[in-house]
């Protein structure tokens, strides 16, 4: 993969992919991830993202490794990551059985991992969407932050995060509203956010903000 010969690179990638099994998947995926980090060749980057994702889905030794591998893929792959990869990651977390301690631990792991990732100033929009969904659904499981702190974190993301896709803010707002719904009263900072997005050019944002403000005014 380090050779300048494009044909050799592709053959090497095919060979590594074909020889991967449950016993060596961690080593090979680590190697492929290192190449993804180093290369600027768009064809090779696209192929590496695809192969890493396929190998992780097929041979992941556990859910925590899969989540961390996908996180690396999102950060390194940027805008060449397909949306279905994000949906698959959300499905992994969502389909965990609520009765299983191991599955609950996976959700806690995901929440804590994403709380830490939000400290980074630059993250791809698709990753922010995944993070928002996980925090909206399971933020209350955090062992490091209470629900009010998760809400403040989401407010901060809405107000400060530089995003390329306007709909990503709709994901964050949806997460914010899910967590806020469990509080006895709505914090003023949430109300301020809702007023701000009531006049958003994005219809989805505008509608969510309007509907929640109406619920606050006229609680059932």
Secondary structure, DSSP 8 states (H G I E B T S, - for coil): --SS-HHHHHHHHHHHHHH--TTTHHHHHHHHHHHHHH---HHHHHHHHHHHHHHHHHH-SSHHHHHHHHHHHHHHHGGGS-HHHHHHHHHHHHTS-TT-HHHHHHHHHHHHHHHHHTTSS---HHHHHHHHHHHHHHGGG-SSS-HHHHHHHHHHHHHH---S-THHHHHHHHHHHHHHTTSSS--HHHHHHHHHHTT-SSHHHHHHHHHHHHHHHT--
